[in-house]
């Protein structure tokens, strides 16, 4: 059987899980190491499920990608200030300290 795998980049490693097999996860320093660990974890997980008389889940998750073109959209300065904060706040803070 072939299962979809989600691989996520963390700060110092990778983690992966299989959406169709809750609780089966793995981590590793590289993508390949993570996938290898996940394969081992999946085999161990299925072994336990068989011993417990549980049904092995069928792969049902579909995977695809969507291409997105990024555009630069001009933003009014008052909107940018609202989302990024006041661009002059540092200047005013240093002026207050100087006074």
PyMOL commands that place a pseudoatom at each C-alpha (Angstrom):
pseudoatom trace, name=CA, resn=UNK, resi=1, chain=A, elem=C, hetatm=0, pos=[0.000, 0.000, 0.000]
pseudoatom trace, name=CA, resn=UNK, resi=2, chain=A, elem=C, hetatm=0, pos=[1.089, 3.563, -0.638]
pseudoatom trace, name=CA, resn=UNK, resi=3, chain=A, elem=C, hetatm=0, pos=[0.345, 6.265, 1.943]
pseudoatom trace, name=CA, resn=UNK, resi=4, chain=A, elem=C, hetatm=0, pos=[0.560, 10.036, 1.638]
pseudoatom trace, name=CA, resn=UNK, resi=5, chain=A, elem=C, hetatm=0, pos=[3.186, 11.537, 3.928]
pseudoatom trace, name=CA, resn=UNK, resi=6, chain=A, elem=C, hetatm=0, pos=[3.354, 15.110, 5.220]
pseudoatom trace, name=CA, resn=UNK, resi=7, chain=A, elem=C, hetatm=0, pos=[6.880, 16.350, 5.889]
pseudoatom trace, name=CA, resn=UNK, resi=8, chain=A, elem=C, hetatm=0, pos=[7.369, 19.549, 7.860]
pseudoatom trace, name=CA, resn=UNK, resi=9, chain=A, elem=C, hetatm=0, pos=[10.558, 21.550, 8.376]
pseudoatom trace, name=CA, resn=UNK, resi=10, chain=A, elem=C, hetatm=0, pos=[11.214, 22.537, 11.989]
pseudoatom trace, name=CA, resn=UNK, resi=11, chain=A, elem=C, hetatm=0, pos=[14.002, 24.788, 13.291]
pseudoatom trace, name=CA, resn=UNK, resi=12, chain=A, elem=C, hetatm=0, pos=[16.585, 22.008, 13.608]
pseudoatom trace, name=CA, resn=UNK, resi=13, chain=A, elem=C, hetatm=0, pos=[15.031, 18.933, 12.016]
pseudoatom trace, name=CA, resn=UNK, resi=14, chain=A, elem=C, hetatm=0, pos=[12.136, 17.523, 10.038]
pseudoatom trace, name=CA, resn=UNK, resi=15, chain=A, elem=C, hetatm=0, pos=[8.994, 15.787, 11.193]
pseudoatom trace, name=CA, resn=UNK, resi=16, chain=A, elem=C, hetatm=0, pos=[6.597, 13.631, 9.221]
pseudoatom trace, name=CA, resn=UNK, resi=17, chain=A, elem=C, hetatm=0, pos=[3.239, 11.979, 9.678]
pseudoatom trace, name=CA, resn=UNK, resi=18, chain=A, elem=C, hetatm=0, pos=[0.739, 9.948, 7.711]
pseudoatom trace, name=CA, resn=UNK, resi=19, chain=A, elem=C, hetatm=0, pos=[-2.753, 11.500, 7.738]
pseudoatom trace, name=CA, resn=UNK, resi=20, chain=A, elem=C, hetatm=0, pos=[-4.427, 8.099, 7.263]
pseudoatom trace, name=CA, resn=UNK, resi=21, chain=A, elem=C, hetatm=0, pos=[-2.602, 6.562, 10.238]
pseudoatom trace, name=CA, resn=UNK, resi=22, chain=A, elem=C, hetatm=0, pos=[-3.171, 8.779, 13.291]
pseudoatom trace, name=CA, resn=UNK, resi=23, chain=A, elem=C, hetatm=0, pos=[-0.412, 8.562, 15.876]
pseudoatom trace, name=CA, resn=UNK, resi=24, chain=A, elem=C, hetatm=0, pos=[2.281, 7.412, 13.473]
pseudoatom trace, name=CA, resn=UNK, resi=25, chain=A, elem=C, hetatm=0, pos=[4.945, 10.130, 13.380]
pseudoatom trace, name=CA, resn=UNK, resi=26, chain=A, elem=C, hetatm=0, pos=[8.710, 10.413, 13.053]
pseudoatom trace, name=CA, resn=UNK, resi=27, chain=A, elem=C, hetatm=0, pos=[11.472, 13.003, 13.113]
pseudoatom trace, name=CA, resn=UNK, resi=28, chain=A, elem=C, hetatm=0, pos=[14.978, 13.201, 11.688]
pseudoatom trace, name=CA, resn=UNK, resi=29, chain=A, elem=C, hetatm=0, pos=[17.809, 15.578, 10.868]
pseudoatom trace, name=CA, resn=UNK, resi=30, chain=A, elem=C, hetatm=0, pos=[17.238, 15.152, 7.113]
pseudoatom trace, name=CA, resn=UNK, resi=31, chain=A, elem=C, hetatm=0, pos=[14.224, 14.387, 4.959]
pseudoatom trace, name=CA, resn=UNK, resi=32, chain=A, elem=C, hetatm=0, pos=[15.645, 10.966, 4.058]
pseudoatom trace, name=CA, resn=UNK, resi=33, chain=A, elem=C, hetatm=0, pos=[16.334, 10.105, 7.694]
pseudoatom trace, name=CA, resn=UNK, resi=34, chain=A, elem=C, hetatm=0, pos=[12.829, 11.230, 8.637]
pseudoatom trace, name=CA, resn=UNK, resi=35, chain=A, elem=C, hetatm=0, pos=[11.223, 9.106, 5.916]
pseudoatom trace, name=CA, resn=UNK, resi=36, chain=A, elem=C, hetatm=0, pos=[13.310, 6.094, 6.909]
pseudoatom trace, name=CA, resn=UNK, resi=37, chain=A, elem=C, hetatm=0, pos=[12.256, 6.519, 10.553]
pseudoatom trace, name=CA, resn=UNK, resi=38, chain=A, elem=C, hetatm=0, pos=[8.629, 6.941, 9.501]
pseudoatom trace, name=CA, resn=UNK, resi=39, chain=A, elem=C, hetatm=0, pos=[8.751, 3.740, 7.458]
pseudoatom trace, name=CA, resn=UNK, resi=40, chain=A, elem=C, hetatm=0, pos=[10.049, 1.861, 10.517]
pseudoatom trace, name=CA, resn=UNK, resi=41, chain=A, elem=C, hetatm=0, pos=[7.441, 3.507, 12.740]
pseudoatom trace, name=CA, resn=UNK, resi=42, chain=A, elem=C, hetatm=0, pos=[4.675, 2.572, 10.302]
pseudoatom trace, name=CA, resn=UNK, resi=43, chain=A, elem=C, hetatm=0, pos=[5.760, -1.085, 10.200]
pseudoatom trace, name=CA, resn=UNK, resi=44, chain=A, elem=C, hetatm=0, pos=[5.897, -1.170, 14.014]
pseudoatom trace, name=CA, resn=UNK, resi=45, chain=A, elem=C, hetatm=0, pos=[2.531, 0.600, 14.245]
pseudoatom trace, name=CA, resn=UNK, resi=46, chain=A, elem=C, hetatm=0, pos=[0.884, -1.883, 11.866]
pseudoatom trace, name=CA, resn=UNK, resi=47, chain=A, elem=C, hetatm=0, pos=[2.438, -4.814, 13.747]
pseudoatom trace, name=CA, resn=UNK, resi=48, chain=A, elem=C, hetatm=0, pos=[0.807, -3.561, 16.941]
pseudoatom trace, name=CA, resn=UNK, resi=49, chain=A, elem=C, hetatm=0, pos=[-2.520, -3.030, 15.191]
pseudoatom trace, name=CA, resn=UNK, resi=50, chain=A, elem=C, hetatm=0, pos=[-2.458, -6.609, 13.848]
pseudoatom trace, name=CA, resn=UNK, resi=51, chain=A, elem=C, hetatm=0, pos=[-1.645, -7.985, 17.304]
pseudoatom trace, name=CA, resn=UNK, resi=52, chain=A, elem=C, hetatm=0, pos=[-4.576, -6.021, 18.728]
pseudoatom trace, name=CA, resn=UNK, resi=53, chain=A, elem=C, hetatm=0, pos=[-6.891, -7.253, 15.988]
pseudoatom trace, name=CA, resn=UNK, resi=54, chain=A, elem=C, hetatm=0, pos=[-7.357, -3.788, 14.521]
pseudoatom trace, name=CA, resn=UNK, resi=55, chain=A, elem=C, hetatm=0, pos=[-7.947, -3.169, 10.817]
pseudoatom trace, name=CA, resn=UNK, resi=56, chain=A, elem=C, hetatm=0, pos=[-5.066, -1.576, 8.935]
pseudoatom trace, name=CA, resn=UNK, resi=57, chain=A, elem=C, hetatm=0, pos=[-6.413, 1.708, 7.504]
pseudoatom trace, name=CA, resn=UNK, resi=58, chain=A, elem=C, hetatm=0, pos=[-6.683, 2.039, 3.758]
pseudoatom trace, name=CA, resn=UNK, resi=59, chain=A, elem=C, hetatm=0, pos=[-4.781, 4.924, 2.196]
pseudoatom trace, name=CA, resn=UNK, resi=60, chain=A, elem=C, hetatm=0, pos=[-7.397, 7.561, 1.351]
pseudoatom trace, name=CA, resn=UNK, resi=61, chain=A, elem=C, hetatm=0, pos=[-5.585, 10.891, 1.552]
pseudoatom trace, name=CA, resn=UNK, resi=62, chain=A, elem=C, hetatm=0, pos=[-4.954, 12.548, -1.802]
pseudoatom trace, name=CA, resn=UNK, resi=63, chain=A, elem=C, hetatm=0, pos=[-1.987, 14.823, -2.389]
pseudoatom trace, name=CA, resn=UNK, resi=64, chain=A, elem=C, hetatm=0, pos=[-1.593, 17.569, -4.933]
pseudoatom trace, name=CA, resn=UNK, resi=65, chain=A, elem=C, hetatm=0, pos=[0.110, 20.917, -5.273]
pseudoatom trace, name=CA, resn=UNK, resi=66, chain=A, elem=C, hetatm=0, pos=[-1.167, 24.329, -6.274]
pseudoatom trace, name=CA, resn=UNK, resi=67, chain=A, elem=C, hetatm=0, pos=[1.078, 26.843, -8.014]
pseudoatom trace, name=CA, resn=UNK, resi=68, chain=A, elem=C, hetatm=0, pos=[0.614, 30.383, -6.775]
pseudoatom trace, name=CA, resn=UNK, resi=69, chain=A, elem=C, hetatm=0, pos=[2.039, 33.435, -8.489]
pseudoatom trace, name=CA, resn=UNK, resi=70, chain=A, elem=C, hetatm=0, pos=[3.091, 36.095, -6.025]
pseudoatom trace, name=CA, resn=UNK, resi=71, chain=A, elem=C, hetatm=0, pos=[2.494, 39.730, -6.876]
pseudoatom trace, name=CA, resn=UNK, resi=72, chain=A, elem=C, hetatm=0, pos=[3.652, 42.878, -5.184]
pseudoatom trace, name=CA, resn=UNK, resi=73, chain=A, elem=C, hetatm=0, pos=[0.599, 44.915, -4.342]
pseudoatom trace, name=CA, resn=UNK, resi=74, chain=A, elem=C, hetatm=0, pos=[1.079, 48.571, -3.392]
pseudoatom trace, name=CA, resn=UNK, resi=75, chain=A, elem=C, hetatm=0, pos=[-0.176, 49.259, 0.111]
pseudoatom trace, name=CA, resn=UNK, resi=76, chain=A, elem=C, hetatm=0, pos=[-1.318, 52.678, 1.301]
pseudoatom trace, name=CA, resn=UNK, resi=77, chain=A, elem=C, hetatm=0, pos=[1.016, 54.001, 3.994]
pseudoatom trace, name=CA, resn=UNK, resi=78, chain=A, elem=C, hetatm=0, pos=[-1.765, 54.176, 6.621]
pseudoatom trace, name=CA, resn=UNK, resi=79, chain=A, elem=C, hetatm=0, pos=[-2.553, 50.487, 6.048]
pseudoatom trace, name=CA, resn=UNK, resi=80, chain=A, elem=C, hetatm=0, pos=[1.149, 49.545, 6.262]
pseudoatom trace, name=CA, resn=UNK, resi=81, chain=A, elem=C, hetatm=0, pos=[1.407, 51.490, 9.526]
pseudoatom trace, name=CA, resn=UNK, resi=82, chain=A, elem=C, hetatm=0, pos=[-1.582, 49.634, 10.919]
pseudoatom trace, name=CA, resn=UNK, resi=83, chain=A, elem=C, hetatm=0, pos=[-0.049, 46.229, 10.200]
pseudoatom trace, name=CA, resn=UNK, resi=84, chain=A, elem=C, hetatm=0, pos=[3.647, 46.960, 10.780]
pseudoatom trace, name=CA, resn=UNK, resi=85, chain=A, elem=C, hetatm=0, pos=[3.346, 49.514, 13.524]
pseudoatom trace, name=CA, resn=UNK, resi=86, chain=A, elem=C, hetatm=0, pos=[4.313, 53.145, 13.448]
pseudoatom trace, name=CA, resn=UNK, resi=87, chain=A, elem=C, hetatm=0, pos=[7.525, 53.478, 11.397]
pseudoatom trace, name=CA, resn=UNK, resi=88, chain=A, elem=C, hetatm=0, pos=[8.528, 56.611, 13.397]
pseudoatom trace, name=CA, resn=UNK, resi=89, chain=A, elem=C, hetatm=0, pos=[8.140, 55.045, 16.848]
pseudoatom trace, name=CA, resn=UNK, resi=90, chain=A, elem=C, hetatm=0, pos=[11.891, 54.368, 17.235]
pseudoatom trace, name=CA, resn=UNK, resi=91, chain=A, elem=C, hetatm=0, pos=[12.723, 57.937, 16.298]
pseudoatom trace, name=CA, resn=UNK, resi=92, chain=A, elem=C, hetatm=0, pos=[10.221, 59.329, 18.827]
pseudoatom trace, name=CA, resn=UNK, resi=93, chain=A, elem=C, hetatm=0, pos=[11.459, 56.931, 21.535]
pseudoatom trace, name=CA, resn=UNK, resi=94, chain=A, elem=C, hetatm=0, pos=[15.063, 58.074, 21.061]
pseudoatom trace, name=CA, resn=UNK, resi=95, chain=A, elem=C, hetatm=0, pos=[13.944, 61.735, 21.074]
pseudoatom trace, name=CA, resn=UNK, resi=96, chain=A, elem=C, hetatm=0, pos=[12.170, 61.151, 24.416]
pseudoatom trace, name=CA, resn=UNK, resi=97, chain=A, elem=C, hetatm=0, pos=[15.302, 59.584, 25.899]
pseudoatom trace, name=CA, resn=UNK, resi=98, chain=A, elem=C, hetatm=0, pos=[17.415, 62.518, 24.689]
pseudoatom trace, name=CA, resn=UNK, resi=99, chain=A, elem=C, hetatm=0, pos=[15.101, 65.094, 26.279]
for i in range(1, 99): cmd.bond("trace and resi %d" % i, "trace and resi %d" % (i + 1))
show_as sticks, trace
zoom trace
